[in-house]
Amino acid sequence: APVLISILLGASFSRYQVEENVEHLLAPTHSLAKIERNLVDSLFPVNRSKHRLYSDLQTPGRYGRVIITSFRKANMLDQHHTDLILKLHSAVTRIQVQRPGFNYTFAHICILNNDKTCIVDDIVHVLEELKAARSSNRTNFAITYPITHLKDGREVYNGHQLGGVTVHSKDRVKSAEAIQLTYYLQAINSLNDMVAEKWESIFCDTVELFQKSNRKVKMYPFTSSSLKEDFQKTSRVSKRYLITSLVLVVTLAILCCSMQDCVRSKPWLGLLGLLTVTLATLTAAGIINLTGGKYNSTFLGIPFVMLGHGLYGTFEMLSSWRKTREDQHVKERTAAVFADSMLSFSLTTAMYLVTFGIGASPFTNIEAARIFCCNSCIAIFFNYLYVLSFYGSSLVFTGYIENNYQHSIFCRKVPKPEVLQEKPAWYRFLLTAKFSEDTADSEETNTYESHLLVWFLKRYYCDWITNTYVKPFVVLFYLVYISFALMGYLQVSEGSDLSNIVATATRTIEYTTAQQKYFSNYSPVIGFYIYESIEYWNTSVQEDVLEYTKGFVRISWFESYLNYLRKLNISTGLPKKNFTDMLRNSFLKAPQFAHFSEDIIFSKKYNNEVDVVASRMFLVAKTMETKREELYDLLETLRKLSLTSKVKFIVFNPSFVYMDRYASSVGAPLQNSCISALFLLFFSAFLVADSLINVWLTLTVASVEFGVIGFMTLWKVELDCISVLCLIYGINYTIDNCAPLLSTFVLGKEFTRTKWVKNALEVHGVAILQSYLCYIVGLIPLAAVPSNLTRTLFRCLFLIALVTFFHCFAILPVILTFLPPSKKKRKEKKNPENREEIECVEMVDMDSTRVVDQITTV
């Protein structure tokens, strides 16, 4: 049934859809910046400010962008490079997008200026004027930075168009190492958007082709689609690495379940355990796909979540099978396995469902995290059902094969030792098995002890880790671990940079690196919007407005106009009507206000009076190399200022949508999951046999999570959406591996602590070791994937597995030998009068069917 269900649901993957909206996935769902964007769009629906600013003031829209620099740090304003850039500009404007019946050029889809011409970056006009000055041998043409003047008298801002600038006195530009050009496109309807998207693709091809013919310069193209394409590119570049990972896990899972005894070896169960996990994941993916869910690259982490949980559950069942008596019937052995292992597996599965269920709730403000948790919940639920049904059935089949002394791989009846002696050496090696008749009645040997991992733990490791001379070194090592974890914990940083979730060898990474290197002197242009009707003619109001923008580079005709009013001696007593009349006349007469009308909104009242209902100016902050952190602090400062100011204003830039309350949004799933896990552990303390199990489990989870957060920071992993999802998984992974170990130790009522530590390791250590080895081998190929997303995934999951393994096999076995609970040091003698004797008589019929009849006497 699980196989059929998986095939039926998994078939829907032939028509799966990919999530195209990166903002929907990675920006906080409930964001104040989104509300501010709606307000800005309602006040200033036409965004034509791009004609004088490198800015995405309201919405990024469609655009193509390129940074041009030199390998030898040459001056990009010299004659050779100026001609080269203008040649590239000409090639870009001639790009054609072929559609049935019409060829679209840049002139057909560009954003238009007031005079119906395409808006082009002012740096192009600067370069044209520079070229004309050189042609006429004029030496008086000077470019100033960050604001320069064009031939027509306009002031233009070039802070985001000239990079790596060296200046003379009075801000005159001596040289510039990089130049950035931006081409803005219209996307007013579906056809227009389709053409613009195709134009962006051809734009990148054109720039790369131009790069090949001009080897001395380096060009970094970027478009509005680059982030989306590079985010999904991780899935494409990961395919062969994931296949390699699957092959390695299959191989090791088979080896971990194999032993020299061909009857008791269980290679097929290793393979079928991995198949169980695969079927559950495929079923969950089919359900998500049929319910309208869309695929995104964060789903790459779900198979590894399933691998850690599912394989441990199957290996724990196999470990329980080794503890059963071989003279029992298969049904009895299977019942003993389920009674021994499925209780703990059920509880850990419930913990997964609770923690990931909280992450999938509306409390999670990052859509990518919510979808990931939702898919993980469905996959874990089906994995539990499939382990009960599919893997349980597989265990029964292999049990019958073992009871009939059939070969574990070829299912052939293994001959008796006396028959094997007549066969060749290779044949005897393949069919090596130990028959129960070969063991004397007085011997109490476990036939599974020849398994390599069982033998290693029982004969060597358990005695070594509990040795008195080893314990001090383990405690010292734990103190070192806590010290380094604390060092990293105090340096945790928030990873709100979107380049952390894309493939590495992509346009996004190359462009972002170049932009950070050459254009980090100034922040993105921030819109300063006043959305109330204030007394603009009042000098004190003017001073208030300018006071709030103190410390910025102000690129605004609004400030120029306020200064213009002061020169006209406009004072507080000027009537509103005179002010607004003069304001309108200024747009018609004063040339410096030719483009100012878009920054003021007029409202005509019933008595023909004109009122100013809203206005805006544009601000640019001076920043350092840590531009994103400074911009985040700037956003928070301006938000607080807007709440206390006399003038009602908001600030907005499209990047604020991703940054707004990012820290609280990305940390919320982890925080909620931790709270739910602690609550569940506290509540179940009243249900379990001993509440000390939950106390130790809580302390272990806290220690593991603390260490993982600290060490991932030291390994240069920031706290972002991917790392937080891994930390949620880390809670469950720790409980998965440590809960059975702690339960066996705490519930032991006889012998010493050391004896019960050894017993717990012998019973559960093999399953932990098997799942750990398979998990690590599966993770290793992930480290080679050329993607920042998988790099974060690998580092976090690797640390979780390593730190948990360190706690299971070193910290807990040592600490539990001298901390509560206490144990009885001597085994109590049982009353011989109440002893129950069981005598088993085996009868074999003609068709070799084994029948066990139990005769019990008291």
N, C-alpha and C positions, 0 to 999 in steps of 0.2 A: 504493500500500500504506500509506504513512503516514497518508493522509487517511482510509482505511477503518478503520485501527486506532484512530485518534483518535476517530472518530465512534462506533465500537462501545464503546470504553472510556469516552468522555466522556458517553455516554447514561446511565451509572449515576448521574450527578449529579442526576438528577431525584429521587433518594431519598437525598441525602447527609444525614449526621447532624452535629449541632453539639456540640462538647465542652462539657458543662455544668459539669464539676468544675474550677473555677479553681485550687483548691489543687493538684490533680494536675498542672496545667500549670506553675504558677509557683513552687511551693514546692520546695526541694531534695528530690530523691527519697530520698537516704540522709541522713536528718537525725536527730540525737540528740534533738531536740525531739519527734519522732514516737514514739520509744521511750519518752521520758518521759511523753508523753500516754497511751500504753498502760498504763504503770505506774500513773499517776494514776487512770485509769478502772477499773483492777482494784482499787485500794484504796478509792476513793470513787465507786462507780458512780452514786449519786444526787447530782445537782448542784443542791441547793436553796439554795445560798448567795445566790442572786439576790434573796432577799427582803430583804436588808439591804445589798447592794452593787450598784453599777453594775459588773457584771463578767461576762466570758465566761471562766470559770475553767478549764473543761475542754474544752468544745466550744462554738462559737458557737450551734449549733442554729438554730431558727427564731425570729425576733423582728421587731418593728417598733419604730422609734426615731424621735424627732422632736426637733429643737431649735427652741425658740420664742424669738425676740428681737424688738426693735423697731427701726424705721428711725431713730429719733431718740435712741437710747441711753437709753430710758426705764427706770425701775425696774420689773422684772417682778414684784416682790413687793408693788406697790401694789394697792389694792383692785380697780381696773378690770382689770388684767392677771391678777390671781389668779382672779377670777371667769371670765375668758376661758379660762384654762388648764384650770380645772376643768370648764368647759363642753365643751372639746375632749376632755378625758379621758372625760367621760360619753358623747360621741358615738362615741369609739373603742370603748368597751366594749359599745356597742349594735350594732356591725357584725355583719351576718349573712352567712354563706356558704351559699348555697342548693345543696343536694344532693337528689337524688331521695328523697323521703320524709322529709327532715329539714332544718331550718335550723340551722346551727352558729353560735353566738355566741362571744365571747371566753371566756365562762365554761365553755364545753364543751372548749376546746382549750388553755386556759392551763396553766401549771405551777402545781401546787397546793402550798400550805403544809402544815404539820403538822396544822392544824385544817381541812383540806380546802377552804380558800378560795384564791382566785387570788392569786398573788404579784404585788404591785404596788409600784412604786418608792416608797420612803419619802418622797420629796419631795411625793408626792400627799398623804400623811398630814400632812406639815408644812403644806402649803397649806390643807388642811381645818381644821387646828387654828388657823392664822392667821386664816382667815375666821371661825371660831367666836369667836375672841378679839375680833375687830373687832365682831361682832354683839353681844357682851355688854359692849362698851366696856372690855375688859381691856387694860391697857397693859404688863403685866409679862411678856408672852410674848416671848421673845427667841430668835432663830435664831443659832447659832454656826457657825463655818466652820473646818475641814472636817468636824468632828464635832459633832452637835447631839443634844439629848435630846427624846424624845417624851413625851407626857402619861403613857404607861404606864411610864415610867422607862427605856425602851430607849435605848441609844446607837446612833445611825445615822450613816453616813458620807454626806455630800452633796458631796464634792469633785468628782464627775463629774456632778452633777445641777444644781449652781448654777455659772454661768459669769460672768466679768467682775465678780467680787465686790469690793465696797468694804466694809471692816470698821472698826468702832470699836475701842476698847480691849477686851481680853479676847476677841478674835475674834468679837465680836458683828457680825452682818451689817447693814450700813447700806443697801446696795442690791445688786442683781444684774441684769446686763444680759441674761442668757440663762438659760433653764431647759431641761433635757433630760429627756424621759420615755422609758421603755423598757417594752415589753410582750413578755414571753417566752411562747413557744408550745411545745406538745408536738409531737414528731414521732417517735412510738414505732413506727409502722407506716406502710405505704404510703398507706393511706387518710387517716390522720391528717396525714401529710406533704403530701398533695395539698390537703387542706382548709387547712392552715396556709399553703401557698404562695399559694392563692387569697385567703386573709385578708390576706396581706401586700400583694397588689395592690390590694385594696379599701381597705386602710389608707392607702396613698399617695393614692388618689383622694379619700378622705374628708378627709385633711389639706389637699390642694390645693383642694378645694371650700370648706373652712372658711377657707382663706387668702383666697379671692375675696370672701367676705362680711365679712372683717375686714382691710381694706387697711393699717391702721396697724402691723400686726405682720408679721414675716417668719418663715415656717416652713420647715424643712429636713427632709423625711422621708427615712428610710433603712431598708432591710430587709436580711435575710440574702441576698436574691436580687439586690440592687441591683448589687453588684460584677460578678456573672456577666452580668447583662443589659447593663450599661454597657460591659463588655469586648467583648461581641459586637456592640454597637451601632455600633462603628467600621466594621464591614463594611457595615452598612446605609447609614450616612451617607456612605460613600466611593463608592457606586455611580456617581453621576452625574459625580463628579470623575475616576474611573477611565475612564469612557466618553469624557470630554473629553480625557484623556491619550492614549487610544488613537487618537482622531481626529487629534490633533496629531502623534503619532508617525507615523501612516500618511501624513499630508500631507507631513511633512518628509522621510520616507524616500523618497517618490516624487520630491520635488524634488531631493534630494541625488543621485539616480541619473539625473537628466534633464540633457540638454544640447540646444543648438539643433539639432545634427545629428540629424534624425529617425530615421536608421538606427542610429547608434551610441548613441543615448539608451537607457537601460534602466529606465524607470519601473516596468515590471512586476516587475523583479527586486527593487526596493526593497519593493514590496508583498508579493512572495512570500517575501522574507527575513523580514519580520515575521510572515507566515502560518506559516513554518517554526517560529519560536519559539512561536507560539500553539499549534500542533498538539502540539509536544513538552510544553508545560505542561499542556495538556488531557489528554494521554495519561498523564502522571505523576499528575495529580489523579484520573483514573479508576482507576488501579491502587491508589492509596492508599484510595480509597473502597471498592473491591471487597474489599480485604484487611482491612476493619474499621476503617480510620482515620477520625477525626472532624475536622471543620473547626473552625478557630479563627482569630481575627483576625490572628495573626502571619503567616498565609499570604499576607497582602497584599504582603509583601516579596518573595515568590518570583517574580512576573512581572518585577520590576525586576532581580532577579539574572539572570534569563534574558535580559532585554532587553540588558543590558550585554554579556553573553558571546556570545549568539547573533547579534545584529546585527553585532558587530565581525567575527565569523567570515565572515558573508556578504559584508560590505563588503570584506574582505580578498581574498576570492575574486574579487569584481568588479574590484578594483584589479589583481589578477594578470591578469585577462582583458584589461585595457587594455594590458598590456605585451606581449601576444602579437602575432605578425605576422598581418595580415589575409589574406595570401595562403595561409595554412595551412588545412588541412581542419579542420572543427569538432572532430573526434576528437582531432587533434593539439593544438589550442588547449586543449581541455578537459583533456587529459593534462598539458599544461604548467601549467595552473591548479592542478590537484590536486598536482602535484609541488612547486609553488612555495609554496602556502599551507596545504595540509592537514597538513604535518609540524608546523609551529608550532601550528596549531589543535588537533592531536592532543595535543601536549605540554601546552598550557594546559588542555585538557579533563581530562587526567590529573591535573593539579594541583588542579583544582576537585574532582574525585572523591576525591582523597586528603584534602584539607583538610576538606571537608564530610563525608567518610566518617568521619574521626576525630571530628567533631562529632556524628555520628549513632551513635557507639559507646556502650556502657554507661559509658564514662569520663565522659560528660556527665551532670551531676547535676540539670540543669533539664530537665524533660520537654518544655517548649515549644521549647527550643533543639534538643533531640535530634530531635524530630519535624520541625522546620523543615529541619534539615540533611539528614535522610533524604529528605524530599520534594525538596529541591534536588538531591541526588545523582541521583535517578531522572529528574528533568526534564532535567538536564544530559546524562545518558547518552543519553536519547532525542533530545535536540537534536542531539547529535553524529551519531547515526544518520540523522536526518532531513536534516541538512545534506549528508551524503554522498549520500543517495538523492533526496529530494524537491527540495532546492535545486539539487543537481547536475544533475538532469534538467531543471529549469527553465532552468538556464544553457545546456544543450545546445539546447533549443528556441529560445531567444532567439538563440543562435549561428547556427542555420540561418536564422532570419529575417534576421539581419544579413548573412550571406553571400549571401543572395538579394536583398539590397537592398530589403527590405520595410520598411514603416513600423513603428516600434517599438511603437506603440499600436494602430493600425488594421490592421496586418499587410498592408497593400496595397503592391503593387509601386511603388517610387518611380520616376517617369519620368526620362529623361535631362535634363540642363540645357537643351538646345535645345528640348525639348518644353515644359518648365516656363515658358520665356519667353513663351509664348503664353497662359498662364493668368493669372487675376487675382492681385493682390498678396497677398491673404490666403491664397490657395491655395499660392503660392510660399513663403510664410512657414511654413506647416504642413509642407511637404514639402521643406524645406531639407536637403540632404545633400551630402556630398563624395564623389565617385566616385574610385576609384583611378586611373582613366585621366586624371583632371585633374591629377595630380601628375607633374611631370617626373622622369625617371629619376635625375637628379643630386640631387634634393631628398630629404632624409631627415627629413621632418616626420612627427610622430606625430599622427594624426587625432584622437586623444582629448585633445590639449592645449587644445582649445577648451572643455573642461569647466571651469567657473568655479573650482572648488577646486584642480584641477590647475594651471591657469594662475596662480592667486594664489600657490600655494606655490613654483612653479618660477621665476616671474618676479620675485617681490617678497620673500616671507617668508624663503626660504632665504638669500638674500644679506644681508638685514637682520639676522637673528639671529646670523650668523657674522661680522658686522662688528666690527672691532677696537674701535671706540668704544662699541659696545653691550655687549660682554662685561663690563666692570667694573660696569655698572649691574645686570646680571643677577646677578652674584656678590654684590653688595651687597644686592640684593633677597632673595637666598637666605639671607643672614645674618640679615636682619630676620625672615624666615619662621621660621628656626630659633629665634630669640629668643622670638618670641610663642608658638611651639609649646611651648618649654620652660616658659614662664610658665604656660600652661594645663595642661601635664603635671603640674606640681607641685601643682595644685589639683584633681586628679581626685577625684570623690566617687562613692560607691556609691549607686545608685538603687534601694533596696529598698522604696520607697513604691509601693503597688499603684495609686495614682491616676495614676501615670505611663503606664499602659497602657490607659486608658479614654477614651471620648469626652469632650469638654470640657463641653458643655452638658448635664450629667447630674446625677442626684441624688448620685452618689458624690463628684464634684468639689465641688459646693455644700456638701454635708454635711461633707466633710473640711476644707474651708476654714473653715467656721463652727466646727467642733470645735477646730481648731488655734488659732483666734482667741480663743475663749472658755474652752476647757477644757484648755489646755496646761500648767496649773500642776502637775498631777499625772499621773504615768504610769498606764497601765492597771494594774488590780489583779493582783498577782503572787502565785500560790500558793506557799507555803513548806511543803514536804511532808517530814516525818520518817518514813522507812520502815523503821525498826528499833525493837526494843523496848529503850528506854533507861530509866535510873533517873530517872523524872520526879520522884520524891520527893527526889532529891539536889539540894541547893541549888547545888552547883558545876555540875551539868548544866544547871540552870535558867539560871544565869548565862551558860553557854556558848551556849545557844540564843538568849538575848536579845542576846548580843554579835554574833552573825552578822546580826541584823536591825537593828543600830544604824544610825541615819541614815534610817530609813524612817518613814513614818506607819503605825503598826501598827493595823490594823483587825481585831482578833482577840479573841475571848473567851479564847483560850489564854493570852495575856499577863495578862489580868485574873484568870484563875484562878491563875496563878503568884503574882501579888501577893496574892491571897486566901489562898493557902497560907502565905505569909510572915506575914501577920497572925495566922494561927493558930499561929505559931511551929513550923511543921512543919520539922523539921531532917533531917540526913542519916541519923540513926539510926532514923527511922521505918520499921517493917517494910513490905515491899511489900504484904502482904495488907491491912493497915490503910489504906494509902494508896489502893489500888484500891477498897476498900469505901467509903471516904469520898468517892472520886471519883464513884462511882455514886450515892451518897446526895445529893451536891451537885446533881446534875441534877434530883432530885425536889424538893429543898427550896429551893435558892437561885434566886430569880426571874431573876437576871442570867444564869443558865446554861440558860435555857429552850430556846435554840436551839444549844446547844453540843454536843449528842450527835453531830451529823453531822461534827464536826471531830476526834473521837476514835474509834478502832476498838478494840473490846474482843475478846479471844479467851479463851474459857472452856477451861481445861485439864481433864485427867482427874480431878484432886483438887478440883474445884469452885473452884479459884483463877482469878481474872480477871487477864489481862495486857493491857497497852496495846501493840498491835503497830504502830500508826501514828497519826500526828496531823498536823494542818496548821494554819497560820495564814495570814492574808492581809496582804500588804504593798503599800504604795503609795509610790513614790518621788517626791520633789519634783523637778520638771523645769522646763526653760526652754522657749523656743519651738522649739529643735532637739530635740524630744522623741524622735524616732526614733533619732537618733544616740546620744543619751544612754542610751536604753533598750537599744540594742545593746551599748554599753560596759558597762552594768549587767549584762546577761546574761553577758557574757564574764567579768566580775569574780566574779559569784556562782558560775559554773561552776568557775572556778579555786579558789574558796574551798571548794566542796563536796568537792574532791579532797584537801584538806589538813586539813579540820575533824575534830574528834573525833566529831561527830554526823553520821550518814549522812542527807543530805537532798538534795532536788532542788527546783528552782524551775521554774514553768511558767505560761505564758499562751498562748492560741491564736495570738497574733501571733508567738510565737517560732518557730512552724513555718515562717513565711515568712522570718524574719530569721536563723535558725540557719545559720551558715557560708555566708551568702549571697554574701559577697565571693569566697570561694574557689570556690563553686559556679558563679557566673555568669562568672567569669574563666577557668574550666577549659577550655571549648571553644576560646576564643581562644588560650590558652597551648598547648594540645595541637596546634591547627592550625598555629601559628607554628613549633613544634618540627618537626612533620611536613613543613612546607614547606621549612624550612631543611635538614632531612635529605635531602629529595628533590633540592634544588638541589645539595647537596654530593655526593650519590651520582651525579647525572647529570653532574657536572663531568668525570667520567672517560669519559663516553660522547659528549659533544659535541665538535665540532671544536676549540673553544678554551675552556678553563676560565674565561677572563676574562669570558665572557658571563654565567656564573653569579655571578661575583664582583660585577659591576656590577648584575646583577639583584637580588641580595641587598641591596646597599647602597641601591638605589632603593626596594625594598619597605620597608626599615627607615625610610628618610626619609619616605616617604608615610604609613606607619602612625603614626609619631611625630607628624607634623604633624596628621593627622586627629584623634588622641586629644587633642592640645593644643588645637586650635581648637574641637573639639566641646565641650570643657569651658568655654572662653571663651564659647561660644554657649549656655551653660546646659543642656547635655545631660549627664546622669549615666550612669555605667557600669552599665547594666542589661541585661536579656536581649536587648532589641531592638538596642541599640547594639553589643553584643558580636557579634551575628550579622552586623551591617553591617561590623564590623571584619574578621571572617573573610572576608567577601566582598571587602573592600578589598584583601586580600593577592592574591587571584586577579585582580581587576580591574586591578591594577597590572601584574601579570605578563602579562595579556592584551595590554595596550597597549604595554608597554615591551620585551617579549622580542623581537618581530620587529625593532624599531628597533635594539636593541643588537646583535642577531645580524648584521644587515646591516653595521653599522659595524665590529664586531670582526673579521669574516671577510674584510673587504676588504683586499687585499694590495698594492694599487697606489695611486698618487696620494697626496695629502696627507690629513691628518685632516679638514680643512675640507671637502675634496671629498667624502669619504665621509659626513660628517655631512649635507651637502646631498643626497647620493644616497639616504641612509636616509630622510630626510624626504620626498623626492620619491616614493619607492617605497611607503612605509607611512603617510605623513602624511595622505593623503586619506582612507584607511579610518578612521584614528583620529579625524580631524575629523568625518567623517560620523556615526560611531557616537556621538561625544560630543554633537553637536548634537541628534541624535534622543533621546539619553538625558536630556539636560537639559530638553528640551521635554516629555518624558514625565513628568519629576519635578515640573515647575512646578505643575500642578493639585493635586498631593499636598500642597503647602504650604497650600492653602486648606481642606483637610478639617478640620472641627472635632473633632479628636481628638489627645490627647497621644501616642498610639502612632504615628500617621502623622506627627506633628510631629517625633518622634525619628527616624523612618525617613527623612523628607525631609532633615533637617539632616545626618544622617550620610552618606547616599548623595550628597547634593550636594557635601559636603566631599571625599568620596572621588573623585568625578569631577573636581572643580575642581583638587585638589592633584595628581592623576595627570596631568591635562592640562597643568598648569604644569610638571611634570617632563619630560613628553614633548616639549613645544614650546619650553621655555626652558632649564631646568637642564641636562638631558642634552646638547642640542646645543652648549651653551657649554662645559661642563666637559670633554666628550670631545675638544674641539679642542686642549686642552693637557695632557691626562693620557693614560696608557697605554691601549691598545697603540700602539706607534709604527707609522708607515707609510713606505713607500718614496716619496720625493718625486718621483722621475722614473719615468715609464712605460717599462718595458723593451721594446726593439724585438724583435719576433718575426723569426725567420729566414724570409726570403721563400721559401727553397727548400722549406720545409715547409708552405706555404700551401695551403689546400684551396679550390678554386673550385667554386661551386655555381651551376648555370644552370637556371633554371626556365622551362619552356615551358607555357603555358596553352592548353588546347584546349577549345572549347565545342561541344557537339553540338546537334542540332536542337531538343531540348526544354530548352535553356538550362541543362543540368546541367554544373557546372564540374568539370573533371577536371584535376588537376595531375600532370604527369609530370616527375620530377626526373632530369636527366642530369648525372651527377657526373664531373668530370675532375680529376685530380691533376697 
